[in-house]
């Protein structure tokens, strides 16, 4: 007798990775995977539907993609009313646990076919796409799903699916899109230089580690003051970052931080505790390309940080590598 739960659990991690890349929300990804399970169980109870399941992984991916497509279409309306800038929920992984946890962070075998982008930068660029473009791009360029299967998920033709993926790829590779292509060694070197410049308050040193078109985005969900538009350009971003840390010092805030993986790329988990005991927690993801920081993404919305474990007593500032 088939063990449905065991068969499905073997695919859960990959389905979570697919759904998270499409939706940018851990909670929504988990809900989509649970709905996929319900559809799978219902299909097995129907002899005609069960006969269509020739390859379990492919069938589940198609079902999950259809669910995500519906969620994306409704999410566009919700995000238009979102207070301030929107960033995905960060998936934070301790450095000593490697690049994969709970099926969310990208595994090398699941990395892009044509794009070498990783991390939050890619998730931010994906927000520019239509729901159909995002599904086509994630399935093909990130998870190497063949176009006939993508066309089935989207209810369209192979040619149309290819066109959707192609348009999405052009948006991801657009000149103004932040690039995040560095290997772990380069990420560590550049992020360490960034932290050192911030710690010293050296504007010139910070400018040298920032790419010309660097962008800074902060998502507070309306809970804290944050820039309502992206901060763009070396000088503007450098002064904004130093001003942020300078204000913390002037208000007597205690700063703690820990290097972590954020969506599979090097970043920092941080906490500012003010003299009155008020904490400000955030997760900073940094995109690195060509030896410089191309994007800084601050997630401050406490509703999106619920699953992030607290910092330990040994974590301080500057962070220990």
C-alpha positions in Angstrom: 0.0 0.0 0.0 1.3 3.4 -0.9 2.5 5.7 1.9 1.2 9.0 0.6 2.7 11.1 3.4 6.2 9.6 2.9 6.0 10.1 -0.8 5.0 13.7 -0.4 7.5 14.5 2.4 10.3 13.5 0.0 9.2 16.3 -2.3 8.3 18.9 0.4 11.7 20.7 0.6 11.9 21.3 -3.1 8.2 22.4 -3.2 8.9 24.9 -0.4 11.9 26.3 -2.3 9.8 26.7 -5.5 6.9 28.4 -3.6 9.2 30.7 -1.6 11.0 31.9 -4.8 7.6 32.6 -6.4 5.9 34.2 -3.4 8.6 35.8 -1.3 6.8 34.8 1.9 7.6 31.8 4.0 4.1 31.6 5.4 2.5 31.8 2.0 4.9 29.2 0.6 4.0 26.8 3.4 0.3 27.4 2.8 0.8 26.7 -0.9 2.7 23.5 -0.2 -0.1 22.4 2.2 -2.7 23.1 -0.5 -0.6 21.0 -2.9 -0.7 18.1 -0.5 -4.5 18.4 -0.3 -4.8 18.4 -4.1 -2.4 15.4 -4.3 -4.5 13.4 -1.8 -7.7 14.3 -3.6 -6.2 13.2 -7.0 -5.2 9.8 -5.5 -8.7 9.3 -4.4 -9.9 9.7 -8.0 -8.9 6.9 -10.4 -9.0 9.1 -13.4 -6.9 11.9 -11.8 -4.5 9.3 -10.3 -3.8 7.9 -13.7 -2.4 11.4 -14.8 0.3 11.2 -12.1 3.1 9.6 -14.1 6.0 11.5 -12.5 5.2 12.6 -8.9 7.7 15.4 -8.7 6.6 17.0 -12.0 2.9 16.6 -11.1 3.5 18.2 -7.7 5.5 21.1 -9.1 2.8 21.9 -11.6 0.1 21.8 -9.0 2.2 24.0 -6.6 2.9 26.5 -9.5 -0.8 26.9 -10.2 -1.5 27.6 -6.6 1.3 30.1 -6.4 0.1 31.8 -9.6 -3.3 32.4 -8.0 -1.6 33.8 -4.8 0.6 36.1 -6.9 -2.4 37.5 -8.8 -4.1 38.4 -5.5 -0.9 39.6 -3.8 -0.3 42.3 -6.4 -3.4 44.1 -5.1 -2.3 43.7 -1.4 1.2 45.0 -2.1 0.0 48.1 -3.9 -1.5 49.1 -0.6 1.5 48.1 1.5 2.9 51.0 3.6 6.3 52.0 2.3 8.7 49.7 0.4 8.2 45.9 0.3 10.8 43.2 0.7 10.4 39.5 1.0 10.5 37.7 4.3 14.1 36.8 4.9 15.1 33.2 5.3 18.0 33.4 7.8 20.4 30.5 8.2 23.4 30.3 10.6 26.7 30.3 8.8 27.6 26.9 10.3 24.5 25.2 8.8 25.5 25.7 5.2 23.5 27.0 2.3 20.4 24.9 2.8 17.8 24.7 5.5 14.2 23.6 5.5 14.2 23.5 1.7 14.2 27.3 1.3 17.8 28.4 0.6 19.1 27.7 -2.9 21.1 24.5 -3.4 23.8 24.6 -6.1 21.9 22.0 -8.1 18.8 24.2 -8.0 20.6 27.4 -9.0 19.7 29.3 -12.1 20.1 27.8 -15.5 20.8 31.2 -17.3 21.0 33.6 -14.4 23.7 33.4 -11.7 21.8 35.7 -9.4 21.2 34.7 -5.8 19.8 36.1 -2.6 17.4 38.9 -1.8 18.5 40.9 -4.8 16.9 38.3 -7.1 13.8 38.3 -5.0 13.5 42.1 -5.3 13.9 42.0 -9.0 11.3 39.3 -9.3 8.8 41.8 -7.9 9.0 43.7 -11.2 7.5 40.7 -13.1 3.9 39.8 -13.9 2.7 36.7 -12.0 3.0 34.7 -15.2 6.5 35.9 -15.9 7.6 35.1 -12.4 6.3 31.6 -12.5 7.9 30.9 -15.9 11.2 32.4 -14.8 11.4 30.6 -11.4 10.4 27.3 -12.8 12.8 27.4 -15.8 15.7 29.5 -14.9 15.9 28.6 -11.2 14.6 25.0 -11.1 15.2 23.8 -14.7 11.6 22.8 -15.3 11.1 22.1 -19.0 8.8 24.5 -21.0 6.1 21.9 -21.8 5.6 21.5 -18.0 5.6 25.2 -17.5 3.1 25.7 -20.2 0.8 23.2 -18.5 1.1 25.0 -15.2 0.3 28.4 -16.8 -2.4 27.0 -19.1 -0.7 28.3 -22.2 1.5 27.1 -25.1 5.2 26.2 -25.1 6.0 29.2 -27.2 4.1 31.5 -24.9 5.9 30.1 -21.8 9.3 30.6 -23.5 8.3 34.2 -24.3 7.3 34.8 -20.7 10.6 33.5 -19.4 12.6 35.5 -21.9 10.9 38.7 -20.9 11.4 37.9 -17.2 15.1 37.2 -17.9 15.6 40.6 -19.6 14.1 42.3 -16.5 16.4 40.4 -14.2 19.4 41.4 -16.3 18.4 45.0 -16.7 21.1 47.6 -16.1 19.4 49.0 -13.1 18.7 45.7 -11.4 21.1 45.0 -8.5 23.5 42.2 -9.2 24.4 39.5 -6.7 26.8 37.1 -8.2 29.8 36.9 -5.8 31.0 33.6 -4.4 31.2 33.1 -0.6 34.8 34.2 -0.4 34.2 37.5 -2.2 30.9 38.1 -0.3 32.8 37.8 3.0 35.6 40.1 1.9 33.3 42.8 0.7 30.8 42.6 3.6 33.8 42.7 6.1 35.1 45.9 4.3 31.6 47.4 4.4 31.3 46.7 8.2 34.7 48.1 8.8 33.9 51.3 7.0 30.6 51.7 8.9 32.3 51.0 12.2 34.9 53.6 11.6 32.5 56.2 10.2 34.8 56.6 7.2 32.7 58.0 4.4 35.5 57.6 1.8 36.1 54.0 2.7 32.4 53.2 2.5 32.1 54.9 -0.9 34.9 52.7 -2.2 33.0 49.5 -1.3 29.8 50.6 -2.9 29.0 50.1 -6.6 28.0 53.2 -8.7 24.4 52.2 -9.0 24.0 50.8 -5.5 20.4 50.8 -4.1 19.2 50.7 -0.5 15.6 49.5 0.3 14.1 49.3 3.8 10.9 47.5 4.7 9.4 48.5 8.0 5.8 47.7 7.2 4.8 51.0 8.7 6.1 50.0 12.2 9.2 52.2 12.1 10.3 55.3 10.2 11.9 54.2 6.9 12.7 55.7 3.5 9.5 55.4 1.4 11.5 55.2 -1.8 14.7 53.4 -2.7 17.9 55.3 -1.9 20.0 55.2 -5.0 23.7 56.1 -5.7 27.0 55.9 -3.9 26.9 59.2 -2.1 23.2 59.0 -1.1 23.5 55.4 0.2 26.8 56.0 2.0 25.4 59.0 3.9 22.2 57.3 4.7 24.0 54.3 6.2 26.4 56.3 8.2 23.5 58.5 9.4 21.6 55.5 10.5 24.4 54.2 12.6 25.3 57.7 13.8 21.7 58.3 15.1 21.9 55.0 17.0 25.0 56.2 18.7 23.5 59.6 19.6 20.5 58.0 21.1 22.6 55.7 23.2 21.6 52.5 21.4 23.5 49.3 22.0 24.2 47.6 18.7 24.6 43.8 18.3 25.0 41.8 15.1 25.7 38.3 13.8 26.8 37.3 10.3 24.2 35.0 8.7 23.0 33.7 5.4 20.0 35.7 4.1 18.2 33.8 1.3 21.5 31.9 0.7 23.8 34.9 0.5 26.0 36.6 3.2 24.2 39.2 5.3 23.7 40.3 8.9 21.2 39.9 11.7 21.2 43.0 13.8 19.6 44.5 16.9 19.6 48.1 18.2 18.5 48.4 21.8 17.9 52.0 22.9 18.5 53.4 26.3 14.8 53.1 27.2 14.9 49.4 26.4 13.2 49.6 23.1 14.7 47.1 20.6 14.9 47.5 16.9 15.6 44.2 15.1 16.5 44.0 11.5 18.0 41.6 8.9 20.3 43.2 6.4 21.0 41.4 3.1 23.8 42.7 1.0 24.1 42.0 -2.8 27.7 41.8 -4.1 29.0 41.9 -7.6 32.4 42.8 -9.0 33.9 43.3 -5.6 31.4 46.0 -4.5 28.0 46.2 -2.8 25.3 46.6 -5.3 22.3 46.4 -3.0 21.4 46.8 0.7 18.1 45.4 1.8 17.0 46.1 5.4 14.0 44.1 6.7 12.7 45.8 9.8 9.0 44.7 9.7 8.6 42.6 12.9 5.8 40.6 11.3 8.3 39.3 8.8 11.0 38.5 11.4 8.9 36.2 13.6 10.8 33.1 12.5 14.2 34.7 13.0 15.9 33.3 16.2 17.1 36.0 18.7 20.7 37.0 18.9 22.8 35.4 21.6 24.6 36.9 24.6 27.9 36.6 22.8 26.8 38.6 19.7 28.2 42.2 19.7 29.4 44.9 17.4 31.3 44.7 15.2 30.1 41.2 14.3 32.6 38.3 14.7 33.5 36.5 11.6 
